[in-house]
């Protein structure tokens, strides 16, 4: 018994199941319950224990788009409720908020408190717990890493395809190649090559845990031997059949003249006996040859009697009537491939896990499995307690799409059956829309939850999407199968789950709020549902049926679009029907192709939308592949002709013919391709393809064609994907091979490969039913509603997945047993019924349905089941009339068969273009980012370095050539130049992060040696360790302290100083006047800088109450310590214009100290200066390589005036 859900009294605690049929306001209900949870609304029976914050209300759904929509809708509802409570804004009367407000109306203070709480919750929605289930699992694993055992630095991979392919190849190498020649031949007979084996096993790997008796620890040789033995034991007795076969052959020879020759041809019967003899004589042969199975249907006494033309020499032997039974036994035998696949799937699945662990990667399924294992582990109770404390309430949206692992996690956390009042678990979904079984969703998880929440079921009873007539029409179709008030209906109910009086998945009719708009033609309403019945005698094949119904569908669409009287009427007038109002729902791309062909013939532009339709499956991808092959090999005439003849290139027959007869035209094309190859090599494949598109004139031509915009979008999409992939591949041929593999694979790809659909909004849409779930359209056509793909026993099927009711778990069957096929086909029919329900509930105003019987297959379809249960349909029109009953909103008609194709002819009203406004804005064209390096880099302008390492490279680039040292000090032996200097700088940065004061620890030297050993300077690791340790211990004269003795330090301090019309000549003049005046130096190149001065300070530190900047210099001034005296250091300072660098850095520090220290800052007392440490001069006893720029307050004030600013950023 389900209760009608009242959002104001719904109990906000315990575990509860909410069935939300299509269009009944599921998202609105979630937002309404969310508002109550935030307010703590309700009486003692319905309220949660306390008001909750958004971070405490867990809301989960299945897609990122759905989480964004849910979060936005909840936020908007909270804001709306807060304004409603305060009487702000202009709101229509909201019955829900009005009743909610009644609870607080008597107490103004309480009402204001509630409004304040709602607004705070709305502002806190950025921290709300609205997640996809996968994202939430990942979050739990990381937040509770010690309980779950999750690693911190693992990478989530969206697709495990590459890892699986590697594991398959590993299996083939380690297991198949290791087989004996006999066993290898047997396996090789099943799969001639690795690619066929990979295709067979790929899908099975993800389901390896469902395989019974899979021995992953056994060798493949053992598996093959055991399989052969089991097959022999199950095989018919060959000794007996040797006798029976000999008797049959002998009898047939003696009576050949008395048996009709056309029915029993020698060309058929001779090979039959030959194959049978070969089988019985070879103990290792499992099955007879194919010639045996071609003639098994001819053997029985009855059939021989029918072909009898004269008297026989004795009756047919016993074997004649046992051939059919022999065939059945042989076809029921397990095959070697099944045993190998079971073993391979288990081994490969384990190998994939190993590869992921080695690469520190994990997939979506791993997250669920790990969280489930953590909850089941020894810390499971503590983990559950912590998670539930964080999220006392959980609402699971689209619960019908839950997998077994997902439901197990929810059950372990919230104990569904216990109905704990201290927590809340609200499972919200519609089992009638459970259509994602191929993605792992399991309707049986929903049914288990339904049993666990018995007595706590709620449902939403009003459809807000569709018109009243359409809701009644859909109700009629399913109520006919379900029955009304215990009368009528099919034994299994509408959805196939009823057993006696128990129906865990009933159909409950919903009411309709209705819509103001009405679909009209010539002022009269169009029927809400139209059912087209196919030919009374049915169709012999599917193509003929599809062609007729596609023709009817396209003609009706054109008729509606061409008629200006067809539109949606409302109190404000009539809005004419547009192509974007129409959706055609299909099962797959093959149905869509038939319909697109019919629409294209009538000049109706359309687009096929699939939730996973890859750009590599379009017509453009193979054409682009041919273009790439031709450009990479422009002298290969065959490749060039193939590329130029592609449909996408769109060259006329005359142009193609000219290339054969006109040598100059051919040579021009070859030169064109050579130029494109040069562009590819120089600028990348994206630039090359864009150039090719324009040289062929494709953009202008495609935009003017039907479907041309889609083609152009796909071409540009492919070009971007190729450009991105080219960064990871070597050469043109690697990219050509990659594109070919993507086209040939046919596998589901990542989100970035899905077709981009932004340009198709105004076209007729062909949508897969799976992709249409959650969407709605004004008009819907379902021309192939009776399509079905029954599951029958097939020997070439790799495996079959089914739900075993006895063990209540999913299992894998390899044998294609008829009983298992029946179970699987029933599950297929049940999901097809749910798929049909989804399709019928997408429309707002009208739906057209095509129903036909192809080869008596209507009884296997979902529509056939709704119409007549599991029985044959019989006379179609009579069956449909019985199904429709007295519902006046459904029309039944024969499918239109008029010949001819009506072209689309309608004039679209386009608003007139308005004159564009003149742009009067101004912007700085010479804005730049400058640095010390760019200001002093010779006389030319360079860009500012973006990283500390790049800055150090630029500072050290103009060094003297290496010289031979005259003394063995390690700092003189180490190579000179920009790259060695950069490496030393990186080591000093690492030493700072580790702590200069830690140099006395024994491990410190070992760590330096280890870092050097991993670099390209491992040959100098001892010298580097000695040098840097000595540097850190050396007392620097300006400080009377070593680096290890410094207190507060900060490395690589980044700063930005705004510069407006900074004249470098003025900066140069200030430095020459205040720093070592009178000494000659190279002038800065004269320029004007507007933008930002940017840099990284090697070290900022505080010592004895004064703040300093320190810059390391690996510049070599000579070959010994004596070269680093004071005069030489000052000369180097002036020569490289380091004084400019020092004053810019000091200005940055000066400004930061003014901001941080405020009015108490005194630069004369607290600013230490700029200290340049020439690292190779630490051995000089007087200077220790140090050169100091003392703070000049007058100079700093002058620089402040030169670089005026209201703020300065320093990280």
N, C-alpha and C positions, 0 to 999 in steps of 0.2 A: 504494500500500500504506500503510495507516494503522497506527500503533503504538498499543497500549493504553497509556493514560497512567497512569504510576505517579508520584504526587506527590512521592515521596521520591527518585526517580532522574531525573526530568524535567530535561533540560539547561537551565540558567538562563542561556543566552546564545544568540546567533544569532537568526534569524527562524524562527518556528515557528507552525504553524496547529493549533488545537485545536478539534475538532468536539464540541460539547456538546449532545447531543439533549435533548429536553424532559424535565425532571425528573431529570437525571443529576448534579446537584450542581455546577453551574457556579460559583456564588458560593462554595461551600465550597472548591472547587479553587483559585480565585483567592486566597482567604485563606490556604490551605495553602502556595501558592507564595510568597506575601508573607512568611510566617514564615521560610521558608528564605532568602529574599533578605536579610532583616534579620539573620539569623544568619550568613550567608555559608556555608551548609551545602552539602555535597556533596563528591565526589571531584574529581580533576583533570579528569574528563570532563563532569561535570554542574554544578559550582559556578560561580558568577560570580566575577570576579577578586577582589572584596572585599565585605565586609558593607556594606549600604546603609542609609541613613536614610529614613524615610518621605517626606521632601521630595525624595528622589532617585528614587523609584519612581513613575512616572507610570501612573495607572490612569484610563482614560477609558471613559465610557459615554454614553448618549444622553438621559437625562432627569435632572432634579434629584432626583426621588424615588429613582431608582436610585443616584445618587451618595451620597445620605444613607444608604441601606441598605448599600451597599458599605462605606462608611467605618465605619459602626457595626459591621458584621460583622467587618471586619478588626481594629478596635480590640478587640472582645470576644475574638477569637481570639488576639490577642497577649497580652492579660491572662490568658486561660485557659492559654496555653502557659507564661507566666512562672510562674504559680502551680503548674502541673504540674511544672515543672522544680524548683521549690523544695519540692514536696511539701506545699503549702499548700492549704487548702480541702478540700472533699469532692467528688472527681471520680470518675465511673465510668471504667473503663479505656478509654482512647482509643487505638485501634490506631495511628493516625498519630502522635500525640504520643509514644506508647510507643516506636515504632521510631525516632523522631527523638531521643528521650532516650538511646537506646542508644549513639548516637554520642558522647555526653558523659558517660556514666555512670562510665567508668573514672577520670575526673579530676574530683574535686569542685570544684576551683578553676575549671576550664573550664566546668563545669556552672553554677556560680554566676555566672560571667561571662556565659554565654548567657542566664540568667534575667534578669540585670540589663539586658542589651541589649534583651531583649524588653519589659521594663517601661518602659524609656526610650522605646522606639519607640511603645508604647501611649500614653504621656504626650505624645508629640510628634505624635499624629495630627491635632491641630488645625492643624498646619502641613503635613499630608500633601498630596500632589499627586493627589487624587482629584477629577476634574473631569468636567463634560460636555465634549464636544468643542468646542462653541461657546464655553464659558467659558474653556477652555484657549487657544483661538485668540485670544480677546480679551486674555487675560493676556500671551501672547507678543508681540502687537502693541504693547502698552503698555510691557512690560519692555524690548523691543528696538525702541523707537520710531525711533531714528535709522537702523537698518538696514531697518525695514519701511516707514518713511515715514508712520507713523500719527500723527495729531494727538492732543494730550493732552486736549482739552476737547470731544471729540465725544460725542454721546448715542446710546445703543443704542435702536433702536425695534423692538418685537416685531412690529408689523404695519406694512407699507408701503402698506396699502390707501388711506389718505387721499392719500399722495403720488402713488400710481398714478392715482387719480381726477383729481387736479389735472393730471397729465401728459396724461391722455386728453383733458381739456378744452382744454389748450394745443394739442394736436395738431389737434383739431377746428377751433379758431379759426385757427391759423396755416396749416394745410394744406388742410382741406376747404373752408373759406370762401373760400380764395384761388383755387379752381378756376374755370374758365370755366363758363358756364351749362350747356353740353353735358356736360362732365365731371361737374359737380355733380349733374346729373340722374341720370347713370349710377351714381354712388356712392350718391346718395339712394335709388335703387331697391333697393339692397342693404340699407340700414339707414335706415328712415324717420326715426329720431331718434337723438339722442346716447346715450340710455340703452341702446338696442339695440346700438349700436356698442360701447359700453363693455363690455356683457355678452359680446359676441363676442370682444373682444380681450384682456380682463382676464387670463385664464388663460395666454394665449399670450405675454404680456409677459415672464413669468418664464423662458420657454423660448426667448427671442429668439436666444440664442447658438447654438441648434441649427438655425436656419433657414438653408438654403443660398441663396446669391445674394441676400441681403437688402441692398438699396442704401439705407442710411439717409441718405446724402448727396444722393440724388436728390430732386427735388420730386415731390409726389404727381401733379401733372399729367403729368410725364414717365413716371411709373410707369403711369398709366392709359392713356396713348397706347401705350406699349410692350406693355402687357397686351392691349389690343384687337388690336394687330397680331399677337401670338402666337396669340391665340384664332382669328383669321381664318385664319392659316396652318394651324392644326390642324383647321379645320372641314371637313366634307364639301364636295364640289364642288357648289355650288348650281346652276350651269349645267346639269350633268348631271341633277340632281334636278328641275329645272324641266320637263325633257322627260319624265322618268319619272313625275312626279306628274300631268302632263297626260294621259299614256297611261292611267294607272290610273283617273283620274276618268272619262275618256271611256269606257273599257271597262266600268266599274261602271254607268254610266248606261244603256248599251246592254243590259246583262245583269241589270238590277235585278229584273226580273220573275221571273228564274230563280234567285234567291238568297233564302234563308229570311228573312222580314221581321223575326222576333223576334230572330234572331241578329245580323243586320246592320240595326239600326234607323236610320232616317233622322236621328233626333235625335242619333245618335252619329257616323254616317259623314259627314253634311254638315259639322258643325263640324270633323271631322278633316281633310277636304280644304281647308276654308277656312283652318285654321291652317297647313297645309302650303303652300298657295299664298302666304299672307302671308310666310312665312319665306323662300321661294325668291325672292320679288320684292323683298325688303328686304335690301340688302347689309350693313347695320349690325346686323340682328337676329341674335343669336347662337343662340338656341334657338327652336323653334316654341312656340306657345301650349300651355297645359295640355290643351286638347282633343285635340291630336295624341297625347300620351302616354296618354290614356285609351283609345285604340282601337288602339294598335300591336300588341296581342296577337291581333288578329283577322286579321292579314294574313299569309297564306301560301297557296300553291296547295292544300296539303293541307286546311287549314281551310275554304277556299272550296268544295272538293269535298264536304266533309261537309255544307255548308249548301246544296248545289245541289238545286234543285227542278225543273229542266227543262233543255233544251238551251241551250248558250251560243253566242253569236255570236263564235267564236274563243276561243283559250286565253287565260288571264290573262297580262298583260304581265310583263316581267322585274322591274319595280319591286316587284311584290307580294311576292316572296321576298327582297327586300333591305331591307324596312322594319325588320325586327328588327335587322339589322346597322347600319342608320342610327341606330336608337335607341341601340344600344350605343356607337356613335361619339360621338353627341351627349352621352350621359351621362358619357363619359370626358373630355370637354372641360374644361380648366381654366376656372374662373369668375373674373370680375373681382374678386369679393370676396376671393379667395385672394391675389391680388397685392397688393391694398390692405392686407389684414391683415398680410402679411409685411413690407411697408414700415412700417405703423403700429407693429407690435410692436417693430421695431428702433429707430425714432425715439423711441417712448414709453419704451423701456428706457433709452435714452441720456438722455432728459429726466429720468427718475426719478433717475438718478445725479447729474445736475446739481442737481436740487432738494435731494437729500440733502447734497451738498457745500455748497450755499448755507446750508442750515440746520444744518450741522455735525452731521449724523446719519448713521448707518450701520445696516445690517441684518445678520442672521445670515449670509446668503450672502456679504455683503461681507467679513466677517471671514475666511472660508475663502479667498475670491478674493485678498484682500490678502496673507495669509500665503503662499499659493502663489506669488504674483508676487514677494514678497520673497525667497523661497527660490530662485526662478529668476533673480533680478536679479544685478547686479554684486557685491552684498555677500552673495549667497546662501551661498557657501562658509563665510564667517565666521559668518553667522547660524546655519547648520546646526551648526557646531562648538560654538557657545555653547549652543544648545538641547540638543544631545546630551550635552554636559558636565554640564548641569543634571539631565538625565533619562537616564542611561545605560540604564535599563530602562523599557520601556513595555508595558503590558498593555491591549489594546483589547477591551472587553467589547461584546457584541452586534455583532460585526464584520459580520455578514451584512446589517446595516442601513446600511452605509457608502455614501456617495455617491462618485462618481468623484473629485471634488476632495479629499475627505477622504483617500481612499486614496493619491492622488498626493502629498499632504503627508507621510503616513507613509513612503511609499516614498522620497521625496527625503531625509528625515531619516535613515532607518535602512537604506536600500538593501536591500530585501527579498530580492532574488535573490542578493546577495553573501554573506549569512549571516555577517556580521561578528561574530567571537567577542568583540570588545571592547564590544559593546552587545547588547541583547536586545529583541526585538519579538515579543510573543506575541499572536497574533490569535485571539480566543476568540469563538466564535459557533456558530450552527447554520443552515446554508444552507436547511434544510427549513422554517425559520421566517422566511424573508425575505419579508415581506408588506407592507412599507411603500414600495412603488414609487411610490405617489402622493405621498409626501413627499420624493422625490428619492433614496431608497435604490436601489441598482443591484446586482442579483445578479451582474452581469458583473464588477463590482469584486472581489467575493469570488472568483469563478472565476479572475480574473487573479492574485490573491494565492495561490490554490491552485496555479496553475502555477508561480509564482515560488518556492514553498516545496516543490516536489516532493521526496519522500523525507523530509520533515520534518513529516509529518502525524500528529496524535495524536487519539484519541477517547476519550470517557468511555462506558463500556459498561454501567453499572448505573443503572436508574431507581429513584429513592427516593420518587417521588411516588405512583404508582398501585399497585393490587394486582397480584399476579402474573397473575391471569386477564385483567385489562384490558390489561396490557402485551402478553400473548400475542395478544389479539384485535387490537390495533392492528398488531402485527407481521404478523399474517396478512393483513390488508387490503393493506398496502403490499408485503409479500413476494410476494403473488400477482401484483402488477404488476411487481415487480423481478425475480422469479425467484430460485430457491435453487440454490446450487452450480452456477451456469451453466446451469440448466435452467429452462424455462418463462419466464413473464414476457412483458412487451410489448417490442417492438423498441426503443422509446425509454426503457425502464426506468420506474420508479415516478414519477419527477419530470420525465420528458420530455427529458432531456439526453443520453441515451446515443446514441452514434454508433458502430456496430460494437462493438468491444471497449473503446472509450474511454467512460468515464462519469464526468464531473467532479462529478456530484452523485448519488452512489449512496445507496441506502437500506441502512443497516446495522442489523440487528436488535439490540436491547439486551435485557439480562437485567433482572430485577426483584428488589429486596430484599424486596418484599412489605410488607404492613401487618398489624399485629395486629388491627385492627378488621375486621369483615366485615359487609357489608350483608345483612340478613336480613328475612324475612317469615314469620311463624309458625314460626320456628326453622330455616327452610331458606334457603340462600343464593339471592340474586337474581342472575340472569345478569349478567355483567360488561358485555356489549354486546348490545343488542337492536336489530335492524334491522326497521323496519316497511316492508313493500312496499305500494305503492299499487295501485290498480285494475289488473287485468291488461290492459285495453284502453286504459289511459292516461287522460289528461285533456285536454279541448279547450282549456282556458284556465287561467291561473295562479290566479285567484281561487278557482275551485272546488277546486283542489288544496290551496291554503293553508287554506281553510275546513275541509276534512276533517282535515288533519293538525293544525291548531290545536285542533280539537275533541278529537282523540285525545290530544294532548299535555296539554291542560288536564284532561281526565278522568283520565289516569293520575296526574298530580300530585295531584289531589284524592283519588284512591283511596289513594295512598301516605300522604298527610298524615292522612287520616281513620282509617287503620288503626293502632291503638296497638301492634300487634306488629311494625311496620316500624321498624327502627332499626339502629344500628351496635353490634354486639356486640364486646366486648373482655373480657379477663380480669377486669375490675372490674364487668362487667354490661352492660346494653343501654341505650344513649342513644337515645331516640325521635327519629325524623326530624323536623326543623323546617323551616319555609319558607326560612330563611336557608341551608339546606344545598343548595338547588336553584338551578341557573342554566340559563337557556335562551339558547343562542347564536344570534344572527341576523346577517344581513349589513347591514341598515339599519333605519331607523326605520319603514319601511312594513311590513316583516315583524313588527317588534315591535308595531305597532299592532294587527295581526290577532290576535296572541297575547294581548295585553293585553285585548282585547275578550272573547276566550274565557275568560280567567281571571276577568275582572270579572263575567261572567255567573254564575260559580260562587263568587263572594264571596272570591276569592283576591286579596289585596293584592300588588301587584308594583311594580317600579320598573325603568325603562329606563335603562341606564347606557351612555353613549358617551364615548369619550375627548375628544370635542369637541362635546358636545350643548349648545347655547346655551340660556339661559333665555328668549331672545327667540323661540325656536321653539315654546315651549309654548303651551297654550291660554290661559294667564293674560295673556300680553303683549298680544294684541289687546284683551282686556277692559279692561286697565289703560289702554290708549290711548283707548278710548271713555270711560272715567271721566274722564281728563284733559280730553278735549274737552268733556265736559259741564260739568265744574267751571269751566273757563276761559270757557265761554259758557253760563251758567245760564239765560238767557232763550231759548235756542234749543230749542224743544220737541222737534224731531227728534233732536238730539244727546242730550237728557236721556232720552227714551224708549229710545234705542239703548243708553245706558249702564245703565239700570235693568233692561233685558231680558237682559243678559248672563248667561251660565251661572254665572260666578263670583259675581255679585251674589246669586244664589240666591233671588230673590223668587218667591213662588208665583204661579200664574195668577190667584188671587183678588186678591192684592195689586196685580198689574199691571192687572187689570180695574178695580179701584177707582180707579186713577189716571185712567182715562178718564171715569168717571161721577161721581166725587166731586171737586168743585172744591177743597174744603178740603184733601183729601189731596194733591192736585197742588200746591197752593200751599205746603203744608208741605215737600214735597220740593224745591221751588224755593228756599225760604228755607234749607233745609239745604245746598243747593249753594252759595248765596251765602255762607253762613258758612264753608264749606270753602274757597271761593276767598279769603276774607279771611285764613284761617289759612295758606293757600299763600303769599300775598303777604307775610305778616308773619313766619311761622316756617319756611317752606320746604315743598317737596313731600313730604318724608318725614313731617313732622308731620301734614300734611293727609291723606295716605294711611292713616296709622295711625289717625287719628280716623275716617276713613271706614270702615275695617275694623270698628272697634268699634261704630259707629253702626248698621252693617248686621248686627251680631251674628255676623260670620263666624268668628272664632277658635273659639268654642264649638261652632258647628255643623260646621265643617270637621273638627275633631279627632275627632268622632264618626263620620265617614264614611270609607269605603274610599278611600284616595288623598287624603283631606283634608289630611293633614299635609304631603304633597308640595305640594299647591296653596298652602297657607299659607306654606311655605318659599319657594316661587317668588315669591309676592306680596311678601314682605318683602325678598327679594333684589332684585326689580325696583325697589322703593321706594328701597333704598340706592343702586343704580346711578343712578337718576334724581336723587337728591339730590346725588350727586357731580358728575354732568354739569351740573346746574343752576348750578354755580359758574362755568361757562365759557360759559353761554348767557344771552341777554337775554330776559327775559319768559317768560310761560307758553307762548305760541305757538312760541317757539324750542324749548322742551323737548318739546312735542307733536310738532313736525316731526322732531326727533331720534329720538324713540321710533319714529315711523312708518318712518323710514329704516332703523333697525336691524331692524325686523320684515320689511321688504320686501327687504332686501339679500340675505338667505340666505347670506351669506358666513361663512367661518370667522372667529371673533372671538377676542379676547384671553382669557387665563386667568380674568380676573375675571368674565367673562360665562358661564363654564361652570356648569352646574347644580350646586348644592350638594347633597351626597348624604348628609350625616351622619345624617339621620333615617331612612334607608332600610335600615339594616344588617340588620334582622330580616325583610325581605320576600323573596319570590321575585324573583330578579334576571333581567332580560332584558338581555343584554350583547352588544354587537357583538363579533365575533370579533377584530377589530383591538384593541379595548379589553381583551379577555380575555387577551391575550398576557402571559405572566409571572405570571398568576394561576392559582389552582387552586380547584376546588369539589368537594364530596363527590359530588354527582350532576349530570350534565349532560344536557340535552335538545338535540338538533340536528334539529328537525322538518323543516327545508327544506334538507337536506344536498345535494340534487341541483339546487339553484338555480344558474342560470348566466345570464350576459349576453353571448352571443357577439358578436364584432365583425364586422359585415357592411358591405359598401360602402353608404354612405349619402350622398346628395347634400347633405343639410342639415348634415352634420358639419363643424364649423369646421376641425379639423385632427386628425391622428393622429400620436402619438409612437411610434416603434418603434426597435429596436436593429438596426442594419445590420451583419451579420456580416462583410461584405467590408471595410468601412472600420473596423470595430470601434469604432463610436461611435453614439450615439443621434442620430436625425434626426427631422425633421418632414415629414409628407406632408399636402398640402392636397387632393389629387385624389381620395382614397378609392379608389385603384387596388386591384383585387382582390388582386394579389400582396402589396401592403403590408398589406392587411386580413388576409390569411392569416398573415403573419408576426406581426402584432399580436395576432391571435386566439390563436395558439400561445403567445405570451408571457402572454396573459390566462389561458389554461388552466393553464399552468405555475404561475402565482401562485395560481390557485384551488386547485390541488392542495396547495400549501404552506399555504394558508389552511385547508383541510380537515384537514391534519396538525395544525395548531395547535389547531383546535377539538376534535379527537379526543383530544388529549393534555392537556386541561384537567382531566379528571375524576380523582378518586382512587379511586372504587369502581365506578361504573356510568355508562353512556352509552346513550341511546336515539337512534336515527338514523331519520329519515324519508326514504324514497327513492321517487320517483314519476317517471313519464315524461309530460311535458306537450308535446303536439304534436311527438313524436319528438325532443325536445330533450335527453333524458338523455345521449345520446352526446357532447354539448357540455359536460357538467358534469364536475367533478373526480371525483365518485364514479363516474360512468359510465365515465370513463377508467380508473380503478383496476379497475373490474369487467370491462371488455371492450376496453380499448385505445381506439383511435379508431373502431372499428366500431360499428354500431348494436347496441343491447343485445339486441333480440329479446325472447323471453319472459322477463320480469323475474325471476320466482321461480326459474327454472332457472339464470339467470345468477348470482343471489345465492348459490345453493347451491354453484355451482362456485367462486365467489369465496371462500366461507367454508371450503370443503374439510372437513377433519376437525377443525377447531378446536372444542372443546367449550365454549368460553367465549362463543360467539356464538349467539344465538337469532334465527331468522328467523320472522316472523309477518306475516300480512296486517294492514294498518292497521285498528285497531278502528273499527267503523262504528255502534256502538250509538247509538240516538237518546236524547235526554234530556240534562239537565245536572245533575250531582250537585253539590250545594252543599257548601262546606267546613264541616265540623262537628267541631271538636276543642276540648277544654278545656285551656287552657294552665295549667300549675302555676306559680303566682306566689308567691314567698316572702312570708310575712307581713311587714307593715310594722312596723318597730321605732319605739318612741317617740323623738321627737327630744330631744336633750340641751338643757337650759336654757343659754342663753348667759350666762356670768358675767364676760365680759371687760369691760374699761373702756378708753375711748379719749378723747382730748382733743377736745372738740367746738369749742373756740374757737381752735384752733391756726391761726396765720396767718403770712404773710410781710409784714413791715413795713419801712419805710424812712424816711429823713429826710422825704421828700415826704409820705408818709402820716401821719407824726407831726405835721407842722406845717401841713397843708393846712387852714387856717381852723380851724373847730371840728368839722369833719366827718371821718369816717373814709374813707380811700380805699385802694385796693389798692396794693401796692408796684409800682414800674415794673419791667418785665422787661428793658429794654434801656437802654443809656446815652442814646440819643436820647429815649426816653420820659421818662427821669429829668430830662433837661435841659428838656423841654417843661413838665413839672410845676413845676420850679423857677422858670421864667420866665413862668408864665401870668398872674400878678397884677401886671402892669406898668402904668405910667402911660400915658396916651394919647400918641400921637406929638406932638412939638413941633417948631416951626421952629427950627433951629439959628441961633445968632447969629454963628458963625464957620465958615469953610469946611472945617474938619478932616474928613477922610473918615469917621472913626469917629462923628462926630456927624451926618453926612448920611445914613448908612445907616439903613434903616427899623428901628423898634423893635417888639418883640413876641416871642412864643414861637417862631414859625416862622423868622423871621430869626435869632434866637439859636441855634436848633438847627442851622441851616445853617453858621453861623460855627463852632460847636462841631465839626461834621463836618469842616470844612476844617482846623481845628487838629489833629484826630486824624490826618488824612491827612498834614499837614506833619510831625507827629512820626514817622510811619512812614517818610516819605521822609528824615527827618533835618533837624532845625532848623539844623544847622551847614551845610547845603547851600544856604542862602539866597543866598550870594554867587555861585552858579553862574548864568550867563545864562538857562539853560533854566527855572530855578525859577519866575520870574515868569510865563513863558509857560505853564507847567503850571497855575499858579493861575488864570490868565485862561481857559485851556481848560476847567477844571473849572467855573468860574463860567458860562461860555458854555453849558454843557450843562444848567444848572439853570434854575429859574424866576427867578433873580436876575442874569440876564445883563446887565441894564441897570446894574448896580452893580459890574461886574467890575473896573473900574479902581480904584474906591474900596476894594473889598475887598482887592485886591492891595497897594495902598499901606498900608492899615491893618495887614494881617497881617505884611507884611514889616517895618513899623516896630515892631510889637509884638515880633517875634522879635529885633530888634536892640537894643531898649531895655533898658538895665540896670535891674533891679528892685532898689530900695533895700534890702530886707531881705537880699538875697543879694550885692549888689554884682556882679552878673553877669546876663547876658541869657539867654534861653532857648537861643540858639544856642551859648552857652558852657557849658551844663550837661554833665555827664559821663553817668553811668548814669541812664537814664530808663525808665519803663514807663507806657504809656498805658492808660486804661480798666481799671484793676485792679479785679477783681470780688471782693467779700468776703461772707461769711455769718457772722453772730455769733448763736449760740443765745441765746434769751431765754426765761426761765421766770418767769412772773408779774411781768414788768417793769411797774412803776407809773410812768407818764409824769410824774406829779406829782413823784416823787422825782428823776427825771432832770432835770426843769425846775428843781427846787430847787438841785441841784448846779451847774447851768450858771449860774443867777442869782447863786449865792454866789461862784463862782470866776472868772467871766468878766464884766468890766466891772460890778462890783458897784455897786449903787445906781442904775443906769439902768433906767428903767421899760420894760417890754416886755409884749407879749401872752402870757398864759400858755398853755402847751400844753393841749389838751383832755385832760381826765382820763380815762384808760382803762388797762386792764391787758392787756399783750401777752404771749402765749405762742406761741412759734414761732421765727422767725428774723428778725434784722435783716439787710437785704440792700442793697447799693449798689454803685456804680461810681465809683471815684476817677479824676478826669480825668487826673492825672499824679502819679506817685510818682517821686522822684529823690533822688540822693545828691549833696551838694555840700560840699566841705571837711570830709568825715568825718561829716556830719550828714545824717539822712534826713528828707525833707519830703513833705508832700502839698500839691498845688496844685489849686485849683478855679477854672475860668474863669466869670466872671459877665458877661453882656451887659446886665445891668440898667442902665437910664438914670437917672442921678441929677440931671441938669440938662442945659442946652443948650450948655455950654462946659466947658473944662478946669478952670476955677476951682471948679466944683461938686464936684470930687472931692478935697476936702481931707480931712484925717484925721478930723475930727469927723463930716463927712458920711458917710464910709465906715463909721465905727463905728456911726452911727445906722442906716445901711442894714443892717449886720450884725445889729443887735439887732432892727430892725423885721421882717426876714424870718426871724429866728431862725436865721441861718446859723451861729451859734456852736454850735448843737446838731449841725448837720451836721458842722462841723469837728471836734468832740470825738468823735463816733462814728467818723469817718474816722481820727482820730489813734489811737483805741483799737484799731481794726483794724490799723493800721500797727505800733503798740506791741506787740500780741500776735504779729504775724508776725515782728518783729525778735527777740522773746524766743525764738521757736522756731528761727529761722535762726541767730542769733548765740550763743544759749546763755548760759552763765554770764558771758561777757565783755561782755554787753550792759549799758550804763549809760544809761538814758533822759535823765538830766540832761546827759550829755555828747554823746550820739549822736542824740537826737531833736530835729530842728530846729523843727518846728511845722507849723501849717496856714496856708498862704498863699492868700488870696483875691485874685485879680486881676480888678478891674473893667475890662473890656476898653476901655470908652469913656473911661477916665480916664488912659490912658497918656500923654496930653499934659500932665498936671499935673506941673510940675517937682519938686515936693516928694514926692509919694506915688507917682507913676506908676500910680495906680489900685490900689495894693497895701494890703491890710489883713491884719495878721498875728495869729494866735493862738499865743502862746508855749506850749510844753508845760508843763503844771502837773502835776508828779508826784503830788501829793496828789489832784488831781482824777482822774487816770488810775487811781490805786489805788482811789478810791471807785467809779468806773465798773466796775472789775474786780470789786469786791464786789457791785455792783448787777446785773451780768451774769455770774454765775459760770458757768464752763464747763470741761470737761476737754479740749476741743479747739476749734479755730476753723479754718474753711476759708477760704483766700484764694487766688484764682487769679492 
